[in-house]
Amino acid sequence: MHTADVLVADVMQRLAATFADHKQEREGQWSRGEQANTEALRLALRHYRSFFNRLLVT
């Protein structure tokens, strides 16, 4: 059981890091004064929604 707990904790840390990286990338674009690419934002939100829906179903 301990091994499963460690595995789940590792996966959760990786997910959090991935989402933090995506957020930092978007905020970096905005801080440089770049226009927000609405299509990229739409796709990112769609990806997040799909991911969380799959996560909640399992």
C-alpha positions as a Python dict, from the first residue, in 0.01 Angstrom:
ca = {
    (1, 'M'): (0, 0, 0),
    (2, 'H'): (289, 237, 75),
    (3, 'T'): (420, 199, -281),
    (4, 'A'): (80, 292, -425),
    (5, 'D'): (66, 599, -201),
    (6, 'V'): (409, 709, -320),
    (7, 'L'): (311, 653, -682),
    (8, 'V'): (-9, 859, -648),
    (9, 'A'): (179, 1137, -469),
    (10, 'D'): (439, 1143, -747),
    (11, 'V'): (172, 1162, -1017),
    (12, 'M'): (-6, 1444, -836),
    (13, 'Q'): (319, 1640, -799),
    (14, 'R'): (393, 1599, -1169),
    (15, 'L'): (42, 1712, -1261),
    (16, 'A'): (72, 2017, -1039),
    (17, 'A'): (410, 2102, -1192),
    (18, 'T'): (274, 2064, -1545),
    (19, 'F'): (-20, 2292, -1477),
    (20, 'A'): (208, 2544, -1304),
    (21, 'D'): (439, 2544, -1608),
    (22, 'H'): (147, 2611, -1842),
    (23, 'K'): (23, 2893, -1621),
    (24, 'Q'): (370, 3048, -1598),
    (25, 'E'): (405, 3033, -1977),
    (26, 'R'): (74, 3217, -2029),
    (27, 'E'): (153, 3477, -1763),
    (28, 'G'): (497, 3529, -1918),
    (29, 'Q'): (337, 3607, -2252),
    (30, 'W'): (106, 3860, -2092),
    (31, 'S'): (382, 4026, -1888),
    (32, 'R'): (583, 4078, -2208),
    (33, 'G'): (282, 4257, -2351),
    (34, 'E'): (199, 3985, -2600),
    (35, 'Q'): (-160, 3952, -2706),
    (36, 'A'): (-344, 3660, -2555),
    (37, 'N'): (-395, 3404, -2827),
    (38, 'T'): (-761, 3326, -2770),
    (39, 'E'): (-743, 3003, -2968),
    (40, 'A'): (-453, 2878, -2755),
    (41, 'L'): (-643, 2974, -2439),
    (42, 'R'): (-956, 2800, -2564),
    (43, 'L'): (-762, 2483, -2640),
    (44, 'A'): (-587, 2493, -2303),
    (45, 'L'): (-920, 2525, -2120),
    (46, 'R'): (-1065, 2245, -2331),
    (47, 'H'): (-765, 2025, -2248),
    (48, 'Y'): (-797, 2099, -1875),
    (49, 'R'): (-1171, 2029, -1876),
    (50, 'S'): (-1123, 1702, -2064),
    (51, 'F'): (-844, 1593, -1831),
    (52, 'F'): (-1040, 1667, -1514),
    (53, 'N'): (-1352, 1500, -1650),
    (54, 'R'): (-1153, 1183, -1720),
    (55, 'L'): (-990, 1203, -1378),
    (56, 'L'): (-1322, 1236, -1198),
    (57, 'V'): (-1485, 952, -1390),
    (58, 'T'): (-1219, 697, -1294),
}
